[in-house]
Amino acid sequence: MNVLNTRRAAEIVVLIGAVLLASCGGGGSGGDPVVQKGLSVVIGDPDSERGLTLSKSEDQYFTTMTMAPSGVLYLAYDCAIRRVGADKTVRDFVGGTCGYSDGSGSAARFNRIYGVASDGDGNLFVSDTGNAVIRKVSPSGQVITVSGAAGEAAFIDGPANSVRWMAPRELAVDRGGNVFVVDSLYAHRTSGRQVRKLLTSGEVQSVAGGSLDEYSIPGRMAVDSAGSLYLTVKTGSLMVCLDKCRGLINSSSVLKIDTAGHASTLAGSTTVGAIGAVDGPANWARFRYAEGIAVDSVGNVYVSDVFNEAIRKIGPDGSVSTVIGALPENVPDTSVSGFNYVIGGTVATGALPGRLRLPDALAIGPDNALYISVARWKDYYEEPLSSGKGFAVLRAVF
């Protein structure tokens, strides 16, 4: 009996050893795949006018993107949203013809989409800027208007039936399904802006600490797991960029608004002339043109620094580092009006830090990978900001 038990014990030990060896990839070619770190192309082609999977003329009017918890990537355009599945195939999802109507798929109409974000169930919330409303899109492609009245632009908080939006822009959704939106206070685009909160009940409230003055240019917005907001902000004005950018930017920074409504500068500075390419402690760090923003599951904040052509990371301790691309050694002072800034060269994928060209919108995947749109910009009130290299979405694994 003791001999039998000894043999069984030995067999169990051998079996456990085999399982552990297989799980580590030993004993053959099996085992779990190793996560490949670096920068890769998801869709598009940054070296051509339009990649093979992005063959429609609308691709040059890309505005922003978001990723659902399922891993589906959604690309937003002026009047349409397209879907990128696990096979990396780009398909039309909703919209296509500009206008206004709820409905399913291509029957829905949008007018100048600015922001798009996914909730925990995979529903998309869309700021339909031209129609002055907030739309909701189900995973099956059913579009409904959830706040505001199309064509009735105004700034009115309150119960759902009385809410009006002036020109909703940046947008983010928290874990509770509340939608945060940056809206203009008045009709002119240079007027001040206010962060507003659309509750699940339909009521809209202005967020304390979320006021931006007339000289502020908001970039994009993100929300962390605790419900704090992060917003990229510039001061000054930006003119058209083709091969060169001409404009006046006085400062570039990242604003944080906590759940109590307290606003503070997370990194960078709002002081006139506080621009550049400097890593380090939050208050010493400098951005050239902070635009896209995303927060991962452990609290790292990623920012696309467009004209430095880099991705900057703000760690939980507030320190700023460059994780993709390389900061230029001599950044020109754009506080001088009429300055020309030459846009850089090609995108380099593979091992990090890689190289970027006009990085813009960011999104975090369910695996904490960072998705980056590169190479093509659009400004609603000016000419397209780049007519050079092609549009692409990249994936970075750190």
C-alpha positions as CSV (number, residue, x, y, z in Angstrom):
1,M,0.0,0.0,0.0
2,N,2.8,2.4,0.8
3,V,4.6,1.5,-2.4
4,L,1.4,2.3,-4.4
5,N,1.0,5.7,-2.7
6,T,4.7,6.5,-3.4
7,R,4.2,5.7,-7.0
8,R,1.1,7.9,-7.3
9,A,2.9,10.7,-5.6
10,A,5.7,10.5,-8.0
11,E,3.3,10.5,-10.9
12,I,1.6,13.6,-9.6
13,V,5.0,15.3,-9.2
14,V,5.9,14.4,-12.8
15,L,2.6,15.7,-14.1
16,I,2.8,19.0,-12.3
17,G,6.4,19.4,-13.6
18,A,5.2,18.8,-17.2
19,V,2.4,21.3,-16.9
20,L,4.7,24.0,-15.5
21,L,7.3,23.3,-18.2
22,A,4.6,23.6,-20.9
23,S,3.3,26.8,-19.4
24,C,6.8,28.3,-19.6
25,G,7.2,27.4,-23.2
26,G,9.7,24.6,-22.5
27,G,9.6,21.1,-23.9
28,G,8.8,22.2,-27.4
29,S,7.2,25.1,-29.3
30,G,4.0,25.3,-27.3
31,G,3.2,27.8,-24.5
32,D,1.5,31.1,-24.1
33,P,2.5,33.8,-26.7
34,V,4.9,36.4,-25.4
35,V,3.6,40.0,-25.5
36,Q,5.7,41.9,-28.0
37,K,6.7,45.3,-26.8
38,G,7.1,48.1,-29.2
39,L,5.2,50.2,-31.8
40,S,3.2,48.7,-34.6
41,V,0.7,49.7,-37.3
42,V,-2.9,48.7,-36.6
43,I,-4.5,50.2,-39.7
44,G,-3.6,52.6,-42.4
45,D,-0.2,53.4,-43.8
46,P,1.7,56.4,-42.5
47,D,4.0,56.5,-45.6
48,S,1.3,56.7,-48.2
49,E,-1.6,59.1,-49.0
50,R,-4.1,56.5,-48.0
51,G,-3.4,52.9,-46.8
52,L,-5.0,49.8,-48.3
53,T,-7.5,49.5,-45.5
54,L,-8.3,53.2,-45.6
55,S,-9.3,53.8,-49.2
56,K,-12.1,56.3,-48.8
57,S,-11.8,60.0,-49.3
58,E,-13.4,60.6,-45.9
59,D,-10.3,59.2,-44.2
60,Q,-8.6,62.6,-44.5
61,Y,-11.4,64.0,-42.3
62,F,-10.7,61.8,-39.2
63,T,-11.4,63.6,-36.0
64,T,-10.9,61.3,-33.0
65,M,-11.3,57.7,-31.8
66,T,-12.2,55.5,-28.9
67,M,-11.9,51.8,-27.9
68,A,-14.7,49.8,-26.4
69,P,-14.1,47.3,-23.6
70,S,-14.5,44.5,-26.2
71,G,-11.4,45.8,-28.0
72,V,-13.3,47.2,-31.0
73,L,-11.8,50.5,-32.2
74,Y,-14.1,53.2,-33.4
75,L,-12.9,56.0,-35.7
76,A,-14.9,59.2,-35.8
77,Y,-15.1,61.5,-38.9
78,D,-17.1,64.7,-39.7
79,C,-20.3,62.9,-40.3
80,A,-19.6,59.2,-39.7
81,I,-18.1,56.6,-37.4
82,R,-16.2,53.5,-38.7
83,R,-15.5,50.3,-36.9
84,V,-12.2,48.4,-36.7
85,G,-12.6,44.8,-35.6
86,A,-10.2,42.3,-34.2
87,D,-9.2,41.3,-37.8
88,K,-8.2,45.0,-38.4
89,T,-10.8,45.4,-41.1
90,V,-12.3,48.9,-41.3
91,R,-16.1,48.9,-41.9
92,D,-18.7,51.6,-42.1
93,F,-20.6,51.7,-38.8
94,V,-23.0,54.6,-38.6
95,G,-23.6,57.8,-40.5
96,G,-22.0,58.8,-43.7
97,T,-24.1,61.6,-45.1
98,C,-24.1,64.9,-43.2
99,G,-27.4,66.1,-41.6
100,Y,-29.4,65.2,-38.6
101,S,-31.5,62.1,-37.9
102,D,-31.6,59.2,-35.5
103,G,-31.7,55.7,-36.8
104,S,-29.6,52.6,-37.5
105,G,-26.4,52.4,-39.4
106,S,-26.1,54.5,-42.5
107,A,-29.6,55.9,-41.9
108,A,-28.3,58.0,-39.1
109,R,-27.0,61.5,-39.8
110,F,-24.4,63.6,-38.0
111,N,-23.1,67.1,-38.5
112,R,-19.5,67.6,-37.5
113,I,-18.6,65.0,-34.9
114,Y,-16.0,66.3,-32.5
115,G,-15.8,63.9,-29.5
116,V,-16.6,60.2,-29.1
117,A,-16.1,57.9,-26.1
118,S,-17.3,54.4,-25.0
119,D,-19.0,53.5,-21.8
120,G,-18.5,50.2,-19.9
121,D,-21.2,48.4,-22.0
122,G,-19.7,49.4,-25.4
123,N,-22.2,52.2,-26.1
124,L,-20.7,55.2,-27.8
125,F,-21.4,58.8,-26.8
126,V,-20.9,61.4,-29.5
127,S,-20.7,65.2,-29.4
128,D,-22.5,66.2,-32.5
129,T,-21.1,69.7,-32.6
130,G,-22.9,71.0,-35.7
131,N,-26.3,69.8,-34.4
132,A,-25.6,71.0,-30.8
133,V,-26.6,67.6,-29.3
134,I,-25.2,64.6,-27.6
135,R,-25.9,61.3,-29.4
136,K,-25.7,57.7,-28.2
137,V,-24.8,54.7,-30.4
138,S,-25.4,51.1,-29.3
139,P,-23.0,48.3,-30.2
140,S,-25.4,47.2,-32.9
141,G,-25.3,50.7,-34.5
142,Q,-28.6,52.2,-33.3
143,V,-28.3,56.0,-32.9
144,I,-30.5,58.1,-30.6
145,T,-30.2,61.7,-29.3
146,V,-29.9,61.6,-25.5
147,S,-29.4,65.3,-24.7
148,G,-30.2,68.7,-26.3
149,A,-32.4,69.6,-29.3
150,A,-31.0,69.7,-32.8
151,G,-30.6,73.2,-34.2
152,E,-31.4,74.9,-30.8
153,A,-27.9,75.9,-29.8
154,A,-27.8,77.5,-26.3
155,F,-26.1,77.0,-22.9
156,I,-28.8,75.7,-20.5
157,D,-28.2,73.3,-17.6
158,G,-31.0,71.6,-15.7
159,P,-33.5,68.7,-16.2
160,A,-33.3,66.6,-19.3
161,N,-36.1,68.2,-21.2
162,S,-34.7,71.7,-20.8
163,V,-31.0,71.1,-21.5
164,R,-29.4,72.8,-24.5
165,W,-25.8,72.6,-25.8
166,M,-24.0,75.4,-27.6
167,A,-21.2,73.6,-29.4
168,P,-20.3,70.4,-27.6
169,R,-16.7,69.4,-28.2
170,E,-14.4,67.2,-26.0
171,L,-16.1,64.3,-24.4
172,A,-15.3,61.5,-21.8
173,V,-17.4,58.9,-20.0
174,D,-16.8,57.7,-16.4
175,R,-17.4,54.3,-14.9
176,G,-20.9,55.2,-13.8
177,G,-22.0,56.2,-17.3
178,N,-21.9,59.9,-16.7
179,V,-20.7,61.9,-19.7
180,F,-18.4,64.9,-19.4
181,V,-18.4,67.4,-22.2
182,V,-16.6,70.7,-22.9
183,D,-19.1,73.2,-24.3
184,S,-18.8,76.8,-25.5
185,L,-20.5,79.4,-23.4
186,Y,-21.5,81.5,-26.4
187,A,-21.8,81.1,-30.1
188,H,-18.4,82.3,-31.2
189,R,-15.7,79.7,-31.1
190,T,-13.3,82.1,-29.3
191,S,-15.6,82.5,-26.3
192,G,-15.0,80.8,-22.9
193,R,-15.8,77.2,-22.4
194,Q,-17.2,75.1,-19.5
195,V,-17.0,71.4,-18.7
196,R,-20.5,70.1,-18.2
197,K,-21.7,66.8,-16.8
198,L,-24.5,64.8,-18.4
199,L,-25.9,62.5,-15.7
200,T,-27.5,59.1,-16.4
201,S,-30.8,60.7,-15.5
202,G,-30.4,63.2,-18.3
203,E,-29.8,66.2,-16.1
204,V,-26.9,68.4,-17.0
205,Q,-24.7,70.3,-14.5
206,S,-21.7,72.6,-14.9
207,V,-18.6,71.1,-13.3
208,A,-17.0,73.3,-10.7
209,G,-13.4,74.2,-11.7
210,G,-14.2,73.4,-15.3
211,S,-14.3,76.9,-16.7
212,L,-11.8,77.9,-19.4
213,D,-11.4,81.5,-20.5
214,E,-11.6,82.9,-24.0
215,Y,-7.9,82.5,-24.6
216,S,-7.9,78.8,-23.8
217,I,-7.8,76.2,-26.5
218,P,-9.0,72.8,-25.1
219,G,-7.5,69.7,-26.7
220,R,-9.0,66.4,-25.6
221,M,-10.3,65.0,-22.3
222,A,-10.0,61.7,-20.4
223,V,-11.3,60.4,-17.1
224,D,-9.6,58.0,-14.7
225,S,-11.1,55.1,-12.7
226,A,-11.8,57.4,-9.7
227,G,-13.7,59.9,-11.8
228,S,-11.1,62.7,-12.0
229,L,-10.9,64.6,-15.4
230,Y,-7.8,65.4,-17.4
231,L,-7.9,68.0,-20.1
232,T,-5.1,69.3,-22.4
233,V,-5.2,73.1,-22.7
234,K,-3.3,75.6,-24.7
235,T,-3.4,79.4,-24.7
236,G,-3.1,81.5,-27.8
237,S,-4.2,80.6,-31.3
238,L,-3.3,78.2,-34.0
239,M,-3.4,79.0,-37.7
240,V,-3.2,76.6,-40.7
241,C,-0.5,74.0,-41.0
242,L,0.4,72.4,-44.3
243,D,4.1,71.8,-44.6
244,K,4.7,74.3,-41.9
245,C,2.7,75.6,-39.0
246,R,2.1,79.2,-38.4
247,G,0.5,80.5,-35.3
248,L,0.7,81.8,-31.8
249,I,0.7,79.4,-28.8
250,N,1.6,81.0,-25.4
251,S,1.5,77.9,-23.2
252,S,0.5,74.2,-23.1
253,S,-0.4,72.2,-20.1
254,V,-2.6,69.4,-18.6
255,L,-5.5,70.4,-16.4
256,K,-6.8,68.0,-13.7
257,I,-10.3,68.4,-12.1
258,D,-10.9,66.0,-9.2
259,T,-14.2,64.6,-8.1
260,A,-14.8,67.5,-5.7
261,G,-14.4,70.0,-8.6
262,H,-11.0,71.3,-7.6
263,A,-9.0,72.2,-10.7
264,S,-5.2,72.3,-10.8
265,T,-2.4,72.1,-13.4
266,L,-1.2,68.5,-13.4
267,A,1.8,69.2,-15.7
268,G,3.2,72.0,-17.7
269,S,2.3,75.6,-17.1
270,T,-0.3,78.2,-18.1
271,T,2.2,81.0,-17.9
272,V,2.8,82.9,-21.1
273,G,5.8,81.5,-22.9
274,A,5.8,78.3,-21.0
275,I,6.2,76.0,-23.9
276,G,9.0,73.7,-25.0
277,A,10.4,70.2,-24.7
278,V,11.3,69.4,-21.2
279,D,10.8,66.2,-19.1
280,G,11.0,66.1,-15.3
281,P,8.9,67.2,-12.4
282,A,5.4,68.3,-13.3
283,N,5.8,72.0,-12.7
284,W,9.1,72.1,-14.7
285,A,7.9,70.0,-17.6
286,R,7.1,71.7,-20.9
287,F,4.9,70.7,-23.8
288,R,5.0,72.0,-27.3
289,Y,1.3,71.4,-28.2
290,A,-0.4,68.9,-25.8
291,E,-3.5,67.5,-27.6
292,G,-4.6,63.8,-27.2
293,I,-4.9,62.3,-23.7
294,A,-5.6,58.9,-22.2
295,V,-5.3,57.3,-18.7
296,D,-4.4,53.6,-18.2
297,S,-5.6,51.3,-15.4
298,V,-2.8,52.2,-13.0
299,G,-3.1,56.0,-13.3
300,N,-0.5,56.8,-15.9
301,V,-1.6,59.8,-18.1
302,Y,-0.4,59.7,-21.7
303,V,-0.3,62.9,-23.8
304,S,0.3,63.4,-27.5
305,D,2.7,66.3,-27.8
306,V,1.9,67.1,-31.4
307,F,4.6,69.5,-32.5
308,N,7.3,67.7,-30.5
309,E,6.0,64.6,-32.3
310,A,6.2,62.5,-29.1
311,I,4.1,60.7,-26.5
312,R,4.7,62.1,-23.0
313,K,3.8,60.1,-19.9
314,I,2.8,61.7,-16.6
315,G,3.3,59.1,-13.8
316,P,1.3,58.8,-10.6
317,D,4.1,60.8,-8.9
318,G,3.6,63.7,-11.3
319,S,6.9,63.3,-13.2
320,V,6.8,63.7,-17.0
321,S,8.9,61.5,-19.3
322,T,8.9,60.9,-23.1
323,V,8.0,57.2,-23.9
324,I,7.6,57.4,-27.7
325,G,9.6,59.6,-30.0
326,A,12.5,61.9,-29.0
327,L,12.2,65.5,-27.8
328,P,14.1,68.0,-30.0
329,E,17.1,69.7,-28.4
330,N,16.1,73.2,-29.5
331,V,12.4,74.0,-29.5
332,P,11.6,77.4,-31.2
333,D,9.7,80.0,-29.2
334,T,6.3,80.2,-30.7
335,S,5.3,83.1,-28.5
336,V,6.6,85.1,-31.4
337,S,3.7,85.6,-33.8
338,G,4.3,84.4,-37.4
339,F,6.8,81.7,-36.4
340,N,7.0,78.7,-38.9
341,Y,7.5,75.3,-37.4
342,V,8.5,72.5,-39.8
343,I,6.7,69.2,-39.4
344,G,9.0,66.2,-39.1
345,G,9.6,63.1,-41.3
346,T,8.4,59.5,-41.4
347,V,7.0,57.2,-38.8
348,A,9.3,54.6,-37.4
349,T,7.7,51.5,-35.8
350,G,9.4,48.5,-34.0
351,A,11.4,48.9,-30.8
352,L,10.5,51.9,-28.7
353,P,11.0,54.9,-28.6
354,G,10.2,54.8,-32.3
355,R,9.3,58.0,-34.2
356,L,5.9,59.7,-34.8
357,R,4.5,62.2,-37.1
358,L,1.7,64.5,-35.9
359,P,0.4,62.2,-33.1
360,D,-3.1,63.3,-32.2
361,A,-6.0,61.2,-30.7
362,L,-5.1,58.5,-28.1
363,A,-7.1,55.6,-26.7
364,I,-6.3,52.9,-24.1
365,G,-7.2,49.3,-24.9
366,P,-8.5,46.7,-22.4
367,D,-4.9,45.3,-22.2
368,N,-3.5,48.8,-21.4
369,A,-1.9,49.1,-24.9
370,L,-1.9,52.7,-26.1
371,Y,-3.5,53.5,-29.5
372,I,-2.2,56.6,-31.4
373,S,-3.5,58.3,-34.5
374,V,-0.8,59.8,-36.6
375,A,0.0,61.8,-39.6
376,R,-3.2,63.6,-40.5
377,W,-5.0,66.5,-38.7
378,K,-8.2,68.4,-39.3
379,D,-9.3,71.7,-37.8
380,Y,-13.0,72.5,-38.2
381,Y,-12.5,76.2,-38.7
382,E,-9.4,76.2,-40.9
383,E,-7.9,74.1,-43.6
384,P,-6.9,70.5,-43.0
385,L,-3.7,70.7,-40.9
386,S,-1.8,68.2,-43.0
387,S,-2.0,67.1,-46.6
388,G,1.2,65.1,-46.6
389,K,1.8,61.6,-45.3
390,G,-1.0,59.2,-44.9
391,F,-3.2,58.5,-41.9
392,A,-2.6,55.5,-39.6
393,V,-3.4,54.2,-36.1
394,L,-0.5,52.7,-34.2
395,R,-0.4,50.4,-31.2
396,A,2.2,50.8,-28.4
397,V,3.0,48.2,-25.8
398,F,5.3,49.3,-23.0
